[in-house]
Amino acid sequence: MRLTLDEALAVGSQLEIAAINGTDIIPLSPTLAAQCGYSMDSDPWGTQKSLCPCWADETFNLGLRIQMYGDGLSKKVQHDVTETCSYSRWASREILYSGARFGDLLCPLGVNPHGHSRSPSHHGCIWKMTFHTPDSKVMVLKDAHRAGYGAMTTPTRLVLRSPYNMPETYAEEVAGVPMEVFSVSTYYKQVRRLAIIVSAAACPTGGLVFTDEVITWYVPRRIPPLISSAFKILETHMGINGQRLDKTMMAIRRYKLSITESHVVIELPVGSPDGYYKSHAPDYSYHITYTVEPMLELLWRAEDTRADTRYKVLFPITTPLMPRPPHVTEIPEQKVFNVLLGTFLHDVSLLNITFTTGVLTVTECNARGFDFQEHRFANSSKTFSLQVPFSDEVVLKHNPNPLTTVYFLPLVFGLLILPEQIPFPHPAELEASLEDVVLPTTTGFCDQDNFYISVKYGSQGDNFQIMMLHAGSWRELDTELYSLTDNNTHVSIVVPYTAPDTVFETVQSDSIRARVDLLLLETPNMWQLNDLSLACYFPLTMTECYPNGTVTALAVKVESVRNLNPKYLTLSDQSCKPVFSNDRFAFFSFSLNSCGTTRTFFDNVMAYENEIAMHHSMGKHQSRKGLINPDYRHTVSCYYLVNDTETMAFRTRPRNSDPKADPGVGQLVVQMRLAQEVSYDLFYQTEDYPVVKYLQQPLYFEVELMWSTDPRIALVLENCWATLHEDRTTLPSWDLIVKRCENLDDRYIVFHPVVADARIHIPAHVKRFSVKMFTFTTDETVLKEQIFVHCDADLCDTTKPDGICSGQCASPLGTQSLSNQLAQEEVSADISQHQISSGPILLSDSSNFV
C-alpha cells in the first residue's frame, strides 16, 4: 500500500506514525519500520509511505495512525487510515527491493518453503540465522531483531527483511552493475524436525547512465547470487511508483524496456510527468535535479527445480546536479530597464533585490514603481520581471561622449528555495546606451552699447563652464565683471562692447565692428559643448572736425594688429602724441595747422589730412627707426568749403514794447525704485519694505522722471551713495556714483541700458544701475544689517549738449565725451537737481560675511 499525504498537511509539520494492530497502537521506530517493511519518502510537495506489514498473510488489513504538529498547525492533528488489500499471486520466492531517500533501503526476502499446496497450519519458528558476509556470522533470532533485521513466519511463508547497508551485507559487481548482496541461512524449527533454508537477495545500487535527455537503467539479466542454474524469464514488467504500466502507457510516456544478452534495460526521458524536478543551490549556484522511481519486475523459472522467482525492484533515481544558471534578459524599452529573470522551478521564490542604494523587498519595489511581477507557466516553471526607469537614483549614469548617456544598473536578486528556505543570490549588471543628451544652445543680439547673450541649458543642466576668448586664449567668464541672470533654464549675459573680452574687427568713420567669442566647456572631460561668435556694428565717431580748425581723432586697436600698443601711436609729427590712451584706444586732439597736417585744394574744397601710425619702436633697448612698413596706419581727413554763401530772408516790423516771458509755475517729480530682477518689470512696493537680500545679491535701482513728455529734458545721476540710516547726511557712507560715473573703487556697480518700450516712452527720462548687497563693518563686526541708498538726480536741457546732458558718465569712446573727460569741463549750472532715496534694505540672517 502507498499512502500520499497532501502538501498542505505535510510541509512544515512534524510526523509521528504508529501501526494499528487490532487494539494495539505500535509506534513505528526506524528499527521496527525496517523489520516490518515500512519506508517513508518525501518530496517538497507531499509525503509518501509504503508498507509491507508484519501482521498479514494473503490478506493485508492495514492500519496507520498519523499525528502531525508543527509551525503550520495550532494543535496536534490526528488521522487514522485503514485499508484492506489482498495478494494471492505468490511465487516460490519473492524478492522485493524498495529504495528510500530517508532511512535505510530495504531488501526484503520472502520464501515459501512448502509451496502453495501445503496447509498454512502448524508453522514452526525461527531458531537462529547464519549470515554469509561471505564469512559466516551466527545470530539467534532475538539478536537478529536487535541488529535491525526482520524475520518472521506465517502459515505458508518465511519472511526475511534486511535494511540496506547492514554490516552483514556485502557488495558485488554483476555484469558491470554494483549490487548489495544479503545471504543468510535460516534454521527453522518444526514439529519433530529442523529445516535449514538458504536464502539470498541481491539489490542493484547503480547501473545508471545519464544524459541530458535520457536516464538509462541497467539491471543484470543473470544475477549469480540468486541463480545457480539455467533459467527462463517468464515475465518482464516495467512500472512507476510501484504500479505496472502497459505498453500503451509506456509508449505515451516514451518509456522503453528491452532485454539484451547481459542486461535488462529501462530508458526513461528526463522530465517525464511521473517524476519531479527540484531546485538546489550548491555554492550559491542554481542547479536542478530530476527524480523518478521506476519499477522493474521479473519472473523467472529455474530449469532444474522448476521454482519461480519474482524479482521486483523499486528504484528511486535522482539525476546528478544539472546547472541551470538563470538568464537575465533585457527587453529594450524607452528609458526603462525591462528585466526578465529565469527560468526557475516553481519551488524558487524571489525574496528581495539589492540595488546600489540598498535592499528592497518585492513589496517595496512595487511601492517604488518598479513593477515587479512573477510569471508562471503550464510546465510549473516561472520567471520574474522587473521594470526600473532610467530616471531613478538606483540607476548609475555617465557620459562617454558629449551626446551619449550610458545607464548602468547593478542588481543582486535574493532568491529562496522552498520549502528548505535555502537562500542564494544571482548578480546581474544591466547597461543601456542612448544618444539622448540635449546640448546647451547659445543665441545673442546687440543694441547700441552691449552684446546680449542667452545660454539655454540642455538636458544635463548647468554642467558646463562659460569661457570667453581673451587675448587669443580662453578664460572663465568673470561673473563680477558682467551682469548675469540665471533662472535655472537660461543664463543671460550682458557684455559691453568695450569689455576686455571683446575684440574690434574693423572701424569705419561712424562705427566700429566688435566681436565677442564664447565657449561652453564641459568639466571635467573638457568637452566643447557649443560656442558662439557674435559680431555687431556699434556707433562710434572716429573723427570730428570743428569750424574753429580743431580736430579730434580716435585710433582703435583692431584684431589684425594684436601687438599694437596705442600709447606709442603718433601723428605725422611724431611729437604729437595721444592726449589720452589705454591698451585699446588712443585719443588725439590737435589743430589743423600743426602736427604735420597737410592741406590740399580741389574744386571748392579745402582738404586737411594727417596720419596716425606707429613710426618708431619705444622698446627700452631698441634704437629709433623711421617709418618702415608700419603695421598700423589710420588717415585723419577734414573737408571745408573754400567759398560758401548762405542766403536768408527776414522782415521787420515795429514793436510796441520789449519782449518778456510770462512766468510759469510747474513741478518735475523724480522717483527711485528697487526692481525685483534685472528685467525691471516688477518693483518692490511701499508695503514690501524693508526688503531682505542676501550678501552680494544684486540690487537693481531705477530712477525715473515722472509724468513728463518733454523730450528736451534728460535725467542724469550726479551722485549716489549708501548710508546706515535714513538720513542721507549721516556717516558712515559709501559712494556708488561719483560725478555721473561709477565709483572706481567699487567694481560691482553697473549701469544698465534703457530702451523704449510700452512703459518707457523717453529713455532719456530713466537711469538704471545695479550694485551688489553689502553691509558696513568695522573690525569684521557688522555695524547694522541694513542700508539706505540716496541719489542726487539732475534734470538738464538736451538742447545744450556741451553741458551735463552730454550723457551719464559719457564714454571715452566718443570724441565729444572723451574731450569732456580729458578737459574736465565744469557742469553747467543751468540744471534742476532732485534728491531721492530708497530703503531700508536688510541683510538676510543666513548670509555669510566675508
MONORGI-V983038 format. One record per backbone hydrogen bond with DSSP energy under -0.5 kcal/mol. NH is the residue of the N-H (numbers start at 1). CO is the residue of the C=O. If there is no record, write none. Layout:
nh;co
NH;CO
NH;CO
This chain:
nh;co
3;49
5;47
7;45
9;6
10;6
11;7
13;10
14;69
16;67
18;65
19;26
20;63
21;19
21;24
22;20
23;21
24;21
26;19
26;24
27;25
28;17
29;27
33;29
34;30
35;31
36;32
37;33
37;34
38;33
39;50
40;102
41;48
43;46
46;43
47;5
48;41
49;3
50;39
51;1
52;36
57;59
60;58
60;85
61;59
62;60
62;83
64;81
65;18
66;64
66;79
67;16
67;65
68;77
69;14
71;12
72;12
73;70
77;68
79;66
81;64
83;62
85;60
87;58
90;88
93;308
94;110
95;93
95;310
96;108
97;312
98;96
98;106
99;97
99;314
102;40
106;98
107;162
108;96
109;160
110;94
111;158
112;92
113;111
114;156
118;115
125;189
127;187
128;187
129;139
130;185
131;129
131;137
132;183
133;131
133;135
137;131
139;129
141;127
144;140
145;141
146;142
147;143
148;144
148;145
149;144
150;161
152;159
154;157
158;111
159;152
160;109
160;158
161;150
164;105
166;163
169;166
170;181
172;179
174;172
174;177
175;173
177;174
178;176
179;172
180;203
181;170
181;179
182;201
183;132
184;199
185;130
186;184
186;197
187;128
187;185
188;186
188;195
189;125
189;187
190;193
193;190
195;188
197;186
197;195
198;196
199;184
199;197
201;182
203;180
205;178
206;178
209;216
211;214
215;268
216;209
216;214
217;215
217;266
218;207
218;216
219;217
219;264
221;262
223;221
224;222
226;223
227;223
232;301
234;232
234;299
235;299
237;297
239;295
240;243
241;293
243;240
245;238
250;246
251;247
252;248
253;249
254;250
255;250
256;267
258;265
260;263
264;219
265;258
265;263
266;217
267;256
268;215
270;213
272;269
275;272
276;291
278;289
280;287
284;281
285;282
287;280
288;322
289;278
291;276
292;317
294;292
294;315
295;239
296;313
297;237
298;311
299;235
300;309
301;232
302;307
303;230
304;230
306;302
309;300
310;93
311;298
311;309
312;95
312;310
313;296
314;97
315;294
315;313
316;314
317;292
319;290
322;288
323;321
324;286
327;342
329;327
329;340
330;328
331;329
331;338
332;330
336;333
337;388
338;331
338;336
339;337
339;386
340;329
341;384
342;327
344;382
348;345
349;416
351;349
351;414
352;414
353;360
354;412
355;353
355;358
358;355
360;353
362;351
365;361
366;362
367;363
368;364
369;366
370;365
373;385
375;383
376;374
377;381
380;377
382;344
383;375
384;341
385;373
386;339
387;370
388;337
390;335
392;389
395;392
396;394
396;408
398;406
400;398
401;404
404;401
405;434
406;398
407;405
407;432
408;396
409;430
411;428
412;354
413;426
414;352
415;413
415;424
416;349
417;422
418;347
418;416
421;417
422;417
423;421
424;415
426;413
428;411
430;409
432;407
434;405
436;434
437;403
439;437
441;456
443;454
445;452
447;450
451;495
452;445
453;451
453;493
454;443
455;491
456;441
456;454
457;455
457;489
458;461
459;438
460;438
461;458
463;461
465;521
467;465
467;519
468;475
469;517
470;468
470;473
473;470
475;468
477;466
479;477
481;478
482;478
483;494
484;482
485;492
487;490
491;455
492;485
493;453
494;483
495;451
495;493
496;494
497;449
499;496
502;499
503;515
505;503
505;513
506;513
508;511
512;538
513;506
514;512
514;536
515;503
516;534
517;501
518;532
519;467
520;530
521;465
521;519
522;520
522;527
523;463
526;522
527;522
529;520
529;527
530;520
532;518
534;516
535;533
536;514
538;512
540;510
542;509
542;540
543;509
544;552
546;550
549;546
551;590
552;544
553;588
554;542
555;586
557;584
558;556
559;504
561;558
562;559
564;561
566;564
568;565
569;566
570;613
571;573
571;576
573;595
574;572
576;573
577;575
578;569
579;587
580;587
582;585
586;555
587;580
588;553
590;551
592;549
594;591
597;594
598;609
600;607
602;605
605;602
606;640
607;600
607;605
608;638
609;598
610;636
612;634
613;570
613;611
614;632
615;613
622;619
628;626
629;627
634;612
636;610
637;635
638;608
640;606
642;604
647;645
669;706
671;704
673;702
675;673
675;700
676;682
677;682
680;677
684;674
688;685
689;686
690;840
691;840
693;842
696;773
697;694
699;771
700;675
701;699
701;769
702;673
703;767
704;671
705;765
706;669
706;704
711;709
713;710
714;796
715;764
716;794
718;716
718;792
719;792
720;737
721;790
722;734
723;788
724;732
730;727
734;722
736;720
737;720
738;741
740;718
741;738
743;736
744;742
746;743
747;745
749;746
750;770
752;768
757;760
761;759
763;761
765;762
766;763
767;703
768;752
769;701
770;750
771;699
773;697
776;784
778;781
781;778
783;776
784;776
786;784
787;841
788;723
789;838
790;721
791;836
792;719
793;791
793;834
794;716
795;832
796;714
796;794
798;712
798;796
800;797
803;800
806;803
807;804
809;807
810;807
814;811
818;814
819;815
820;816
821;817
822;818
823;819
824;820
825;820
831;829
832;795
834;793
836;791
838;789
841;787
842;691
842;840
843;785
844;693
847;844
849;847
